[in-house]
């Protein structure tokens, strides 16, 4: 179990605005830092280089059972002393394929801060693969980075940061994912 608290500075000290708990049962980081993969801070896109750097709290939560695994990713920012979800998506999903019991289907998504039409935003990259784990080395299926080698069919979707809504909004699909 992992427990964490999120606080913001006040004139007299700190004020707790959120409490998190996480059970890492379904994660498979094979000796890597499970907590470090589940709770992170990412730089938030900026509208001006003169503004102080802001960060997003990124949380990943997973669940599964009977051959299905799903991981959700949530990005939060602080606004008016509250933690606000600014974008969320299924970051990883794994289950069997329609072609038979020996097939595995894997989908993965990553969100990258990226300028969109000259404005702060992000790019959501989606890739997927169907493969037979018995045709590959078992280690390919047990280590996440090696699973990613099988991903194909990358698609990208642009998101723009909307300050008034205080969240990312979809701009649209990209014809080509940038390198």
N, C-alpha and C positions, 0 to 999 in steps of 0.2 A: 504494500500500500504506500502511496505517496500522498502527502498532505502539503498544501501550500496556501499562503495567504497573499492577497494583493493589497497594497496600501498606497495611499497618495500622501504627499507631505502637506501639513497644515501649519499654521502659525505657531502652534504649541507642540508639534510632534508629527505623528502619523495617524491617519484614519484608515481603518480596514474597509475596503469596498467589495471584496470577494473572498471566498474560501473555496478551495478546490480539493477534491480527493480523487484518487485514481488507483485502480487495481490493474496492474500490468499483466494480467493472466494471458491475454491473447497475443502479446507482442513476441516477436521472434528476432531479436537483434543479436542473438548468439554471442553473448559476452560483451556486446557493446553497451553503451550507456543508454538504457531504456528510458530513464527519466529525462536525459538530455534530448532524446528524440520526441518525447511526449510533451514537454513544456519548453518553449523557446521564445526568444525575443528576436524579431526581424525588423530591420529598418523600414520605416514607412516612407512611401514616395513623398517627395517634397515639391512644393510649388515654387520655392525660391531658395537659392543657396544661402540667403541671409537669415532665413528662419532657423531656429534651433532644430537639430535632428530629433525626430519623433520615432517611436517604436511601436510595434504591434506585438501583443502577447499572442503566441500561436499555441493552441492546445490540440492534441490529437487523442481521440478516444476510440477504442475498438471493441468489437464484440464478435461472436461467432458461435459455431457449433455445427456438428454434422457436416463437415466439409465446406462450410461457408465462413468467410472472414470478411469483415467490413471495418474500415477505419475512416472516421470522419475528422475533418480538420476545421478548426474555428479560428478566425483572426479577430482579436479584440483591440479596441482603443479606449482610452479614458476620455470621457466628455462630461463636463459639469460634475466631476467627482463620482461618476458611475462608469462601470465597465460595459462597453457596448459592442455587440457582435457586428462587425463591419463586412464580413464575407465568410461563408462556410460552404463546404462541399464534401463529397465522398472522395477521400484521397487515395483509397486503395480498396479494391474489392476482388475477392478470389472465390471461385466456385467451379463446379463441373461444367463442361460444355454440352451442347445439344448433341454432339456427334458420338458420345458414348462415355462410359464410366472411366476410361483410361485418360480422358482429355481433361485438362485444366484450363480455365479461363481466368485471365488476370487483367484488371484495369487499374491504372495508376494516374493520378493527377498531381500536378505541382503548380503552385501560384508564385509568380515572380513579379516583384515591383518592376514596372516598365512604363515609360512615357507613352501615352496614347494620344495621338494627334497633338503633340506638344504639351499635354497636360499630365499631371500625376495620375497613375493608374497601375494596372497590373495585367499580366498575361496568364491565363489558365491553360496549361498544356495537358492534354489527355492522350494517353497511349494505351494500347491493349494488345493482348496476344492470346492465342489458343495453342497449347502444346501438350504433348504427352510426356509427363515427368519420367516415365520409364525409358524414353528415348534419349534423355539427357542424364548427366550425372546427378545423383541425388542432392549433392551439395548445391546445385543450381536452384533447387526448390527450397532449400533450408536457409539460404542467405539472401536477404532482400536485394542487395546490390547485384548479385548474380541473377536473380529473377528478372531484374530490370533489363538485362542484356537481351531478353527474349521479346521485349515490347516492340511493337510496330504500329503503324497507322497513326502517327502523331497528328493531332489536330490542336489548333490554338483558338482561344476565344479572348478578346480584349475586354478589359473592364476599366472604367474611368472612375476616379475618385470624385464623388459629389459631396462637397462640403456641407451644403444645405441639408441634404438627407443624412449626412454623416455615415456614408457607406459606399462601397463599390457598386456600380451598376453596369450591367452588360452593355457593351457597345456593339458587339457582333463577332461572327466567326472570321478568322483570318484565312485567306486563300493559301498562304504559306506560313509555316512557323519560322520566325527569324532564327538565325544561327546564334 
